[in-house]
Amino acid sequence: MIRVLVIDDSAVMRAFLGRVIGSQPDMELLGVSPDPVLAIDRIRRGAPDVITLDVEMPRMNGLEFLRKLMAVRPLPVIMISSLTREGAETTMKALELGAVDFFPKPASFDQLESGAQEILEKIRAAAGARVVRHRGGIVGAPAAKPLGPAATLLPAPAGLQRVIGIGASTGGVEALRDVLTRLPAHMPPILIAQHMPPGFTETFARRLDTLCQIHVKQAEDGETVRTGVAYIAAGGRHLLLMRRGAGYFLRVTDDPPVNRHRPSVDTLFRSIARAAGRHAVGVMLTGMGGDGADAMVEMSQAGAHTIAQDEASCVVFGMPRQAIAAGGVREVMPLGEVAARLEALTLS
């Protein structure tokens, strides 16, 4: 039985989450609270398995509550995020502080009802997530990337050389940050499908760009693929790699979801297998479900080198587990070793 505590100052969200959670045979609603300060006492009396947490609340900001919780008693937390630029920035900070996942607060009641299954899946995944203790203050804006003479130059077109594809879902925001911040500026192009709704990926890419030596951006339809650039699939859209002459370009489409996801790792990996073949490297990071497993087999069959994050370092081992079980993974390794392996495979 998954015990869930809801902390939200919106009466509508408290009622919705309470009803949806309470109707599930594998879940128990421990309580609902409009105030983090009141919720602290409830946690002391019996820790929940999962907390859903709003950001803007009276007496204590959701981020401040999360920071204190993760420093003292780490628990799986799902943030309830607003669909605004400010909400996206706050969500990124919450994930950096240790939140497992987030659920965007819909604009209408109908949209809220249609998202019931998604929030239930996120709660189930969070209940089995690996949560670590975080210490220190609230994460602020990252330090600005130093500007040098080469910073204003457009990276060179990649040509038909190495291409890296990365897929991730739950826990992927921090896993991607761990990998990308370790990579040198002259890496081959990197294409990323991170399960994320519209409105969040541009903020995510911009935040990563300030931290990384490589350039990180949200992918745009038709753009030429260049060295030293990581392209993140836009939330709610598929990303594909295509060949054109002696180089590559990107396609961004609104085709139907694959494996219930858009962007889909399967869609990205399948396109990389066809366009780059043995010149590609595929990486499956933390996430729930099995998106990308079948396409990783196609990558391996096309001669690509394939890597999966190991269970011990995953927040949720679902996607790597499925890829390994499907037979498409050549190497399994801890998250902290992935960047060095990508360097060795593509720059040696």
N, C-alpha and C positions, 0 to 999 in steps of 0.2 A: 504494500500500500504506500503510495507516494503522498506524503503530508505537505500541503502547500499553504503558505501564508501570503496573503495579498496586502500590499501596502500602497495605497493610492488615495489621493485627496478628491478624486472624481467619484461622486456617488454612482454615476452611470457605469464607470469601469468596475467599481467594486461589485455592483449588482451583477454585471455581465460575467466577470471572472468567477465570482462566487457561485453563480448558477451553473456555468459550464463545468467548473472543476467539481462541484458537488454532485453532478449527474454522472460522473465517471466511476465505474466499478473498481478501478485500480487507484483512485485518488481519494484523499480525505482533506476537506477544507478545514485547516486548523483555526482560521479566523481571518477577518478583514479589518484593516486599520486605516484611518485617514491620516495618520501621523506616525512618523518613524520613532518618535520618542516613546509613544505608547506601545509600538511594536517591539521595542527592546525588551520590555517586561515579558511579553508573550514568548519571545525567543529564549529568555532565561528559564522559563518554566518548562520548556520542551522545544528543542531545536527542530525546525521544519526540514524537510528534505529539499525543498525548493522555495524561493521567495520571488514573487513578482513585485517590482519596485518602480514607482513613478519617480520623476525627477523633481518637478516643482511642487513642493509641499510645505505646509506651515512648520515653523519652529526649527526644522532641520532639512537642508537641501538633500535630495536623494544621493548626490555624489558624495557629500560629506558622510552620510550614513553608510554608504558602500565602502568608503575608505576605512572607516573605523571598524566595520564588520570584518573586512578582509584582513585587517591587521591583527585582530583578536580571535575571531571565530569564523574562519572561511566557510561559506555556504554557497551552493549554486544559486545565482541570482539572474533573473531575466528582467532586463530593463523595459519599461513601457515608454516608448519614445514618440515624440511629436514629429510630424512630417514637415519640418521647417529646417532651414539651414542651421539655425541655432540648435535645434533638436538633434540634428546629425552630428554637429560638433560635440555636443554633450554625450551622445551615444558613444562616439569614438573614445572619449575620455573614460567613460564607464567601462568599456571593454578593456582599456589599458589598466584600469584599477582592479580587474579581475572578474567582471560580470561575464557570465557564460554566453549569453545571447541577448537579443533584443526583439521586441515586437512593436512595429509601428502602429501608433494609435490612429485608427481610421477616422475619416472626416465625417462619416454618417453612420447611423445605427445599422443600416442594411450591410454596409461594408464590415461593420463590427461583427455581425452575425456570420458573415461568410468567412471570417478569419478564425472562427472557433476551432476548427480542426487543426489549423496551423499552430495556434497557441498551445493546444493540447500536445501536439507532437514535440514542440519545443520544451514543454515541461517534462515530458517523459525522457527526452534526451538529456536535459539538465540534471535529472535525478541520478543519472549514471555518469555524470561528467566528473573529470578530474579537476579539482579546485585546489589552488595553491595559495599560501599566505602572501599578501602584499603589504609592504611597509612603506612609510614615507607619506608625503603630502599628496594632495590632489594633483594629478598630472595636468600641467598647463600646456600652452601652445609650445610645440617643439622649437628648438633653436633654429634660426634661419640658416639655410644652406649657404656656405661661403660662396661668394661670387668671384670667379677668376676670369682671366682673359678668354678661356675656352667656354665659359658658361653661356655666352651669348651665341655660340656657334650651333647650327642645326646638326644633330648627329648624322652620320653618313647612312645612306640606304644599306640595308643588311646584305642584299644579294642572297644567292641560294646557299647559305651557310647554315650554321647551327641555329636552332630555335628551341626555346624552352617553354613548355606549357605547364601551368600549375593549376590544380583544382583544390578547392577548400570550401568548407561550410562552417558548422558550429566550431568556434575556437579559432577559425581561420584568420580573423583580423590580426590577432596577436602573433599567430604562427607566421603569417606573411611578413609582418614587421621584423620578426626575428631573422628570417631568411634574407629579405631584401636589404636590410641595413648592413649586412655582413659582406655584400657583394661589391666588387670594384666597379668603377665607372665604365670600363670597356667591355662589359659583358655582352654576349649575344642578346638579341631581342627576347623579351619574356612576355608571354600572353597569359593572363590570369582570369579564371572564372571563379569568383567568390559568390556564394549564394547571398544575395543582398537585394532588397527592394529598391525601386526608384527613389532618388532623392538623397541617397547615402553614399553612393560610390564616388561621386565627384569630390565630396568632402574627404573620403577615405584616401583617394589618390593624392589629393593636395597635401594632406597631412603626411603621408609617406614620402612625398617628394622633398619635403623639408628635412627629412631624416636620412635620406639615402644618397649615396654617391651617384647611383644611376638616376636617370630622370623617370619619374612615375607620373602617369596621366591616365585619364579615362579614355578608352578607345573611341575613335571616331570612324564612321563609315567611309571607306575609300582611301584612307590615309596609307602612305607608304610605310612599311615596317623598317625601323632603323636600329642600328646597334646602340647599346647603352640606354635603351628605353624599355620600361615595363609598362604594358598596356593592360588596364583593368577593365573587364567587361562592364558596360553600363548596367545599373540595376534595372531589371525588367526587360533586358534585351540580350539576344544571343551574340556571341563573338566568334568569328571564323577567320582562319588564316587561308589566304588564296595566293596562287602563283601568278605572276605577270612578268613575262620575259625572263630577265635574269635576277628577279627579286620577288619580294612578297608584298601583298597589301592586305588590308583588313576589310572584312564585311561585318556590319552590325545590322542585325535583322530583328523584325518583330514576329518571326515565325512562332507557331504554337509552342508551349512549354514541352520540354523533354524530361521524362522522369519527374514530372510536376514542377520542374524548375526552369526559370528563364532569368538570368543566364544558366545554361546547363554545361556541366563539365564534359558530358558525353559529346555534345555538339562541338565544343572547342577541340577536344582531343581527337575526335574523328577527322576534323578538318586538318589538323596538324599532321596526322598520320598520312593523309592523302597528299598534302602539299609539300611536306618536308621529309617524310619517310625516315630513312636511317640517319638523317641529319638532325633529328629531333631528340629532345630529352623530355620525358613526362614525369611530373611529380604529383603525388596524391597526398595532401595534407589532411589534418583533422577534420571531421565532419560526420553528421548522421546520414544514414541512408546508403544507397549504392550508386548514386550518380557518378558516371565516369568509369565504372569498372569495366563495362563491355568495350568502351572505346580505348581503354588502356591496353586491352588485349590486342586491338587493332594496331595500336602504336607499336607494341612489341613485335607483332607479326610483320610490320613494315620495316623493322630493323632499328627502331628507336630504343634508347636506353631508358628504362623505367624504374622509378624509385617510389617507395611508400614510407610515410612516417611510421615509426614503431608505436606500439600500444602504450608503452610507459610514458611517452612524451605527448600523447594526444589528449586533448580535452574530451573528445568523443572519437572512438576508434572505428566507427561504422564504415565510412568511405574507404579508408585504407584496408580494413578487414575484407570488404567485399572485393576490392581490386586484387588483393593477394589470393583470395579464394578462387577468383575467376581465372587465375593463372597468368595475369598480365604484368606482374611485378618482378623485376630482376633483383632489386636490392631493397632491403628494409633497414632503416636506420633512425637514430634519434634526431629530433628536430635540429638540435645544435650542430649536427654534422652535415646537414643538407647543403648549406651554402658552399662549404669547402669542397664538397663532392661535385657540385655544379661547376665550380671553377676548374677543377681537375679534368672534368669530362669535356668542357667546351673551350678552355683556353690553353690547354697543354699541347 
